[in-house]
C-alpha cells in the first residue's frame, strides 16, 4: 500500500492548523506552522483569501484532516466508516475505532512522540500486547489489554524521556493507566465521545460519505 512520505509539516499548513504530526518539534518555535501559518507553495499566502468554501468542501477538508491526524490512507479510512455504519451513532463509533488502533494507543500512552513514531515502534517489534509481540499498527486493541515495551538496555530510558515529555503536557488521556516503572499501560475502556478530542467534527465525515 502506498503511503505519504513527504514533509508532514506541509499537511498542517494545508489544513490550516497544527495536527501534531511531527512530535516534539510541534511544541517548539521551530515548527513550520508557527513560522509560516499559510498554505504551502509559491502562492500559499493568497490561497483561499477570496474563495468561499462550499459545504461539500468543508466536509471534504474535515474528512481529510481526521484521516491525516490518524495517519490513514483513503481505503483504510473508508473501511472504518463502513464498520461504524453498523453502530447507532456512526460518528462516535468511527472515532472509537480510530482511538482503539494499537499505534494510536502507544502514542496516547506517551510511549511515542507522534503516531508515526508509534507506528514505527510497532512495526519494528518493540510493542507487546498482553505478553505477545504485535507488529501490526492497525490491530484493534480490546479494553482491558496491557501494552508493554520490553526491558532492553538503553531503550527504557529513551521511552521514559518520551513519557515525561507527554506527561508534562497533559496529553495522556484518562481512559488509559500507565505504569512508568514497568513501561506498560492498560487500555481501561473504550473512550466516550466527551473523552475524545472535541475539535474533531466527525458528523461532517458522516455527511460527506452519505452524499
N, C-alpha and C positions, 0 to 999 in steps of 0.2 A: 504494500500500500504506500502510495506517495505521501509525503509529509512536507510541511513548510520548514525550510532550513535557512531562511533569510533572517535579517535583523528583527528581533521581536519588538524593539522599541518603535519600529515603524508601524506595527499593529496598533499600539497605544495611540500614536499620533493620528492614525486613520480613524480610530473610533472616537477620538476627541476626549479621552480620559485615561487615567492610569489603570491598567489591568494587572499590574504587579507580576509581569511575566519574567522579569529579569532577576528576581530575588532581592538580595541585599542592596543592589545598586538603585532599585526603585525608590529607596528611602533616603537617597543622598542627592546632593546638588548636581552630581554628575549625570543624573537621569536625563535622557534625551528629551523627555516630555517637559521637564522643568525648563530646559534651555530653549526648546523650540515647540511650544504648545500649539502647533498648527499642522495642517496636512503635510505629509512628506512630498518631495518633488519640487521642481523648479517654480511652479505656480501655486505652491501649497498655501501661501498666505491669502490667495484670492478664492480658493475653492469654497463653495458654499456660502460666500458672503451675500450674494444677491439671488440665491436659489432657494425656493420654498420646497421643502421635502414633503412628499405625499404620505398618506397613511401607510401605504404599501412600503415606501422607502423607510419609514420609521420602524415598521415591523421587521423588515429585512436587516436593518442595522442592529436591532436588538438581538435577533437570532444569531447574526454573525458575532456579535460581542460575547454572548454567553458561550457560543461554540469555541471561540478563541480563548476565553478565560480558562476553560477546562481542557484545552488542547486537543480537540477532536476534529476529525475530518468530517466532511458533509454526510457521507454514508453512515458513519458511526452515529452521528448526532441524530439523524433521522430514525435510525433503529431504536434509539432510546425513546424518541417521541412515539413510535408505533407501540412500544411496550407500555408507555404511560397512558396511551389512549384507553386502555382497559380499566384504568382506575377511575374512581368517582370524580376526583379533582386532577385533571391531566397535568396542569402546570406544576402543582406541588409534587406530584409523583415524578415528573421529569427531573426536577432539581434533586429529589431524594436519590434517584438512580445515579445522578452525576456525583453527588456527595459520597455515595457508597462505593465508588471505584477505589481500588487499592492505592493507586498513585495519588489520588486526592486525599485519602486518609493519612498517608505518610506525610504529605505536606501539611495537612491540618494539625497533625500531632506535633509539628515543629521539628521533624527529623530532616527536613529538606528546605532549602531556601525558596524553591519555587516548584511548581508542578512538573516542569521539565526536569529539574534536578531529581525529584521523587521518581519520575518515570525511569530515569537512567539508573537509579539505585535498584529499582525493582528488576529491570532487565538484566542487570549485572549480578543478580542473585544475592543481594545484600539484605533482602527482606524476608522474614519468616512470618507465616500466619498460622497461629495455633500449633507452633512447633514444626511446621513444614515449610520448606523453601518454596516461594512462589515467584515466578519470573514473568508473569503476565500482568501488565499495569491495569488492564481493564476489568480484572476479576471483581465481581460484586461481593463485597465483604458482608457477612451477616452480623447483626447486632450481637454483642457478647464476645466477639472474636478478639484475640490478642495479637497485636502486630509487634514484632520484635526485630531489633537489629542485633545480630550476633556479636559476641565479645571478640574483638580482634585487636591485636597490638596497634596502637596509634589511631585506630578507626573510631573507637568510642569517644575519645577526647574531641575529635572533629565533630561528631554528632552532638555532643553536649554543648559545644560552642554554638552550633546552629540553633539548638533548642533554647539556649539562654537568650539568643537574639529574638526568637519568636515570642518567648515568654515576656520579655521586656516591652514588646509592642502590643501585648494582649491579643495576639492573633490565634491562640489556642482556644477552640470553642468548648462550651460546657458539656457537650454530648460525647466527649472523649475524656478518658482519665489517663494520666501519664505517670509512669514510674521512672524518674530520671536516672536513678541509680542502676536499674536493670536495662535501661534504654528500651523500654517497651510501653505500649499504650493499649488501652482497651476501648473498643468501639461500643460504648454503652447502649446507645439506642439510635434508631433512625431519627434524624432531626425533624422537628415540626417546622412549619413554614416560618414562624416567628424566630426560629433559631438559625435560619439561613440568611445570607446577605439580603438586606432589604432593598438594595439598589437594582436587583435583578427583576426585570419585568417579564416574567415567564408567560403571562397572559398574552403578550404580544407575539410570542413564539407560536402559541396555540392558534392565534388568529392568522398568523402567516401561513401555517401549514393547512389551515382549514379553508383557505380561499379556493 
